Amino acid sequence: MTGAGGDRSPHPRAIAFVESPVQLLNVLEWTRSAAPGAAAPGEAGTAADGPAAADGRTAADDLTVVVLSPTDPMSRGQLRRMAELARDEGFTVRWQEARGGAGAPLRTVRELAPLLRGAGRIVIGDPFSRYVQLLLTLVSGKELTVVDDGTATLEFIGQVARGEPLVRWHRRAAGRGPRELVLAPVTAAARRRLVPSEARTVEVFTSMPVEEVPAGIEVTANRFAWTRATFGPPRITEGADLVGTSLVETGVVDADRYSDAVATLARAHGATRYFAHRREHVDKLHRLHTETGLEIVRPDLPLEVIARRGPIGSTIVSFPSTVVHTLPLALAGTGVRVAVCDIAPEWLKDTASPRAQGFLSGVTGTARDVHRLPRLPSPA
């Protein structure tokens, strides 16, 4: 993994496209990563530090963040809070109702075209996004940075290395439905923009462990320096907090098995709170509260920020997800223990992707500074 070397911000001017709160958080972390003397894990750092050019300009002067707003209320709410934090840091944030009706995509592309033409660097949070892929087809010859959108970053790097089509890991098949056939030319063109060439490298800014880096990809470590410098340290409470996942909503894990696992973990660790993923369905959360007595918390910011602000339990228990990689970095030096419970094969639905078990095991197996819990017994 390479460090944050080279002058990739603030020159040339950059435009960042984000569709989730975590993506926006990691854009802020990306701008911080070029700062001279940026804090390493466990070091305090200062919120005022930031990448500055020789003429005294800062990253905030040279980056425009475009929020391609999703439709679900929880994501929109967290994005609005993250947009406030970005504006407080001096960044220009443009809120784009990119999914507001049938004419929204065409209107969005037309309105963003001047920004795209004027940018020397494009920063994206989700290379699998059809919307981002569409926008990438409009530009060529731009420098490109991919910031973390969770564990999908590992899949992106692997697929680029293997020369495979860009397909999310939890999808069973690709390119077979009418929608995929229509969008296939867009995806193919976007992939050409995302693959490094002899004349252009692609930067990947990630907190994920990348063991084999394809030629032409420059990996920059995300150590959550901005989050640690801006928030905390947190007040630590007794007991444990559980972290939810949307694996049921994405059709990977059986809902009954998931509920049983949450109840077992809550009893074993004395947990009283359950931090819901922003995509978890309200009916599922109501069931968890009724069956376990857990307080359901729907965070208004990404969990890395929530945990850093505190209060937070002395142990955080999670299923395989992005947070088993990010929380140890955000909470470095606080003494909070992050524990991960594997997904047993029998929890998977019959319709789950054949890649699901291997991918989830890899998420757990590559996590650093976490405690691995024994696999839960299957219910009778």
ZAMARGU-4260 file (C-alpha; in steps of 0.2 Angstrom, whole numbers, plus 5000, padded with zeros to 4 digits):
<rodrens>
0) 5000/5000/5000 | 5007/5017/4995 | 5006/5032/5006 | 4998/5049/5002 | 5012/5055/4990
5) 5011/5067/4976 | 5001/5083/4974 | 4984/5076/4969 | 4974/5090/4978 | 4971/5105/4977
10) 4978/5106/4959 | 4970/5102/4948 | 4953/5107/4953 | 4942/5092/4958 | 4924/5088/4958
15) 4917/5074/4970 | 4901/5064/4967 | 4894/5056/4983 | 4878/5046/4985 | 4880/5041/5004
20) 4885/5048/5020 | 4900/5037/5021 | 4906/5043/5004 | 4905/5061/5009 | 4914/5057/5026
25) 4928/5049/5016 | 4930/5063/5004 | 4933/5074/5019 | 4946/5061/5025 | 4954/5061/5007
30) 4957/5080/5008 | 4964/5078/5025 | 4976/5065/5020 | 4988/5076/5010 | 4991/5087/5025
35) 5009/5088/5030 | 5011/5079/5046 | 4993/5072/5046 | 4990/5062/5062 | 4994/5044/5062
40) 4982/5032/5072 | 4981/5036/5090 | 4988/5054/5088 | 4977/5069/5091 | 4981/5080/5076
45) 4972/5096/5074 | 4956/5100/5065 | 4964/5115/5057 | 4977/5105/5047 | 4973/5103/5029
50) 4981/5101/5012 | 4987/5118/5006 | 4995/5123/4990 | 5011/5133/4988 | 5000/5149/4985
55) 4991/5146/5002 | 4975/5139/4995 | 4967/5125/5004 | 4958/5109/4997 | 4942/5118/5001
60) 4945/5131/4988 | 4948/5118/4975 | 4935/5105/4978 | 4916/5105/4974 | 4906/5091/4982
65) 4891/5086/4972 | 4878/5076/4982 | 4868/5064/4970 | 4854/5063/4982 | 4846/5046/4986
70) 4828/5044/4989 | 4827/5034/5006 | 4824/5046/5021 | 4838/5039/5032 | 4852/5042/5019
75) 4845/5059/5015 | 4845/5064/5033 | 4863/5058/5036 | 4869/5066/5020 | 4862/5083/5025
80) 4871/5082/5042 | 4887/5077/5033 | 4885/5091/5020 | 4883/5103/5035 | 4900/5097/5042
85) 4908/5099/5025 | 4902/5117/5023 | 4908/5121/5040 | 4925/5115/5034 | 4924/5128/5020
90) 4919/5116/5006 | 4906/5120/4992 | 4893/5107/4993 | 4880/5106/4979 | 4864/5096/4983
95) 4857/5088/4967 | 4840/5080/4967 | 4847/5067/4955 | 4832/5055/4957 | 4818/5067/4958
100) 4807/5060/4944 | 4809/5053/4926 | 4818/5069/4919 | 4830/5070/4934 | 4845/5061/4926
105) 4845/5071/4910 | 4843/5087/4919 | 4857/5082/4931 | 4869/5078/4917 | 4865/5094/4908
110) 4868/5104/4924 | 4884/5096/4929 | 4892/5096/4912 | 4901/5112/4915 | 4908/5107/4931
115) 4914/5090/4923 | 4923/5099/4909 | 4931/5111/4921 | 4938/5098/4933 | 4955/5091/4932
120) 4951/5077/4944 | 4935/5067/4947 | 4932/5059/4965 | 4919/5046/4966 | 4913/5035/4980
125) 4904/5021/4971 | 4912/5014/4955 | 4897/5002/4954 | 4884/5016/4954 | 4875/5017/4937
130) 4873/5036/4940 | 4892/5038/4942 | 4895/5027/4927 | 4884/5038/4917 | 4893/5054/4922
135) 4910/5046/4919 | 4906/5042/4901 | 4905/5061/4898 | 4923/5064/4902 | 4940/5057/4897
140) 4958/5061/4901 | 4953/5066/4919 | 4963/5061/4935 | 4952/5049/4945 | 4951/5045/4964
145) 4940/5032/4971 | 4936/5034/4990 | 4929/5021/5001 | 4911/5016/5000 | 4914/5002/5012
150) 4920/4984/5008 | 4914/4986/4990 | 4931/4994/4987 | 4939/4977/4989 | 4928/4970/4976
155) 4932/4985/4964 | 4950/4983/4965 | 4949/4964/4963 | 4938/4965/4948 | 4949/4978/4940
160) 4964/4967/4943 | 4955/4952/4935 | 4948/4962/4921 | 4930/4957/4926 | 4914/4968/4923
165) 4910/4979/4938 | 4897/4969/4948 | 4892/4971/4966 | 4897/4956/4976 | 4879/4952/4983
170) 4871/4952/4965 | 4869/4934/4959 | 4871/4938/4941 | 4874/4952/4929 | 4870/4957/4911
175) 4854/4946/4909 | 4839/4958/4912 | 4832/4971/4901 | 4839/4985/4911 | 4857/4977/4912
180) 4857/4975/4893 | 4852/4993/4890 | 4865/5000/4902 | 4879/4988/4896 | 4887/5001/4884
185) 4887/5013/4899 | 4895/5001/4911 | 4908/4996/4898 | 4913/5014/4894 | 4914/5018/4912
190) 4925/5004/4916 | 4937/5010/4903 | 4938/5027/4912 | 4940/5017/4929 | 4954/5006/4923
195) 4972/5013/4924 | 4982/5016/4908 | 5000/5020/4903 | 4996/5038/4904 | 4985/5039/4919
200) 4984/5031/4936 | 4969/5028/4947 | 4970/5033/4965 | 4960/5022/4978 | 4959/5030/4995
205) 4954/5016/5007 | 4954/5010/5025 | 4952/4992/5018 | 4968/4980/5018 | 4974/4979/5000
210) 4986/4965/4998 | 4988/4964/4979 | 4988/4981/4970 | 4985/4980/4951 | 4997/4990/4940
215) 4992/5008/4938 | 4982/5009/4954 | 4989/5020/4968 | 4982/5015/4985 | 4982/5029/4998
220) 4978/5024/5016 | 4963/5031/5025 | 4967/5033/5043 | 4952/5043/5048 | 4963/5058/5053
225) 4950/5071/5050 | 4937/5061/5061 | 4949/5059/5075 | 4955/5077/5075 | 4937/5084/5074
230) 4928/5073/5087 | 4931/5065/5104 | 4939/5057/5112 | 4922/5049/5117 | 4915/5045/5134
235) 4916/5026/5136 | 4901/5017/5145 | 4900/4999/5152 | 4893/4985/5142 | 4892/4983/5123
240) 4884/4991/5108 | 4878/4981/5093 | 4880/4987/5075 | 4867/4982/5063 | 4868/4977/5045
245) 4858/4977/5029 | 4862/4959/5024 | 4844/4955/5026 | 4838/4969/5016 | 4850/4965/5002
250) 4843/4947/5001 | 4859/4938/5008 | 4854/4933/5026 | 4838/4925/5032 | 4828/4937/5043
255) 4824/4924/5056 | 4842/4918/5058 | 4848/4936/5059 | 4835/4940/5073 | 4841/4925/5083
260) 4859/4930/5081 | 4856/4948/5087 | 4846/4941/5102 | 4860/4929/5106 | 4874/4942/5105
265) 4864/4954/5115 | 4862/4942/5130 | 4881/4936/5129 | 4888/4954/5129 | 4875/4963/5139
270) 4871/4975/5125 | 4858/4988/5127 | 4859/4997/5111 | 4858/4993/5093 | 4865/5005/5080
275) 4854/5002/5064 | 4861/5003/5047 | 4853/5017/5037 | 4845/5004/5025 | 4837/4993/5038
280) 4818/4991/5037 | 4808/4999/5050 | 4798/4982/5052 | 4814/4973/5055 | 4820/4985/5068
285) 4803/4985/5077 | 4804/4966/5078 | 4822/4967/5085 | 4816/4979/5098 | 4801/4968/5103
290) 4811/4952/5104 | 4827/4958/5112 | 4822/4974/5122 | 4837/4983/5113 | 4836/5002/5111
295) 4836/5005/5092 | 4847/5020/5088 | 4845/5027/5070 | 4861/5038/5069 | 4861/5055/5060
300) 4879/5053/5055 | 4890/5039/5050 | 4895/5027/5064 | 4913/5032/5064 | 4908/5050/5069
305) 4894/5044/5081 | 4907/5032/5090 | 4920/5046/5090 | 4908/5058/5098 | 4902/5046/5111
310) 4896/5040/5122 | 4900/5022/5116 | 4901/5005/5124 | 4918/4998/5129 | 4914/4984/5117
315) 4906/4986/5099 | 4900/4970/5092 | 4897/4969/5073 | 4893/4957/5059 | 4905/4957/5044
320) 4904/4974/5037 | 4914/4990/5034 | 4914/4995/5052 | 4926/4981/5057 | 4939/4990/5047
325) 4935/5008/5050 | 4930/5008/5069 | 4947/5002/5075 | 4955/5017/5066 | 4942/5030/5071
330) 4943/5024/5089 | 4962/5021/5090 | 4969/5025/5107 | 4952/5025/5116 | 4953/5007/5123
335) 4936/5002/5114 | 4936/4984/5108 | 4928/4980/5092 | 4922/4962/5090 | 4915/4953/5075
340) 4903/4938/5073 | 4905/4928/5057 | 4890/4924/5046 | 4887/4906/5047 | 4883/4897/5030
345) 4866/4891/5036 | 4861/4909/5038 | 4862/4913/5020 | 4846/4913/5009 | 4845/4901/4994
350) 4845/4916/4983 | 4861/4923/4990 | 4875/4926/4978 | 4887/4911/4977 | 4901/4923/4981
355) 4892/4929/4997 | 4900/4917/5010 | 4918/4919/5003 | 4916/4938/5002 | 4910/4940/5020
360) 4923/4928/5027 | 4936/4939/5018 | 4929/4954/5026 | 4931/4946/5044 | 4948/4938/5040
365) 4957/4954/5034 | 4951/4965/5048 | 4965/4971/5059 | 4964/4975/5078 | 4947/4966/5080
370) 4942/4952/5091 | 4934/4937/5082 | 4920/4930/5092 | 4916/4911/5091 | 4903/4906/5078
375) 4886/4906/5085 | 4877/4889/5087 | 4863/4886/5075 | 4845/4886/5082 | 4837/4870/5085
</rodrens>
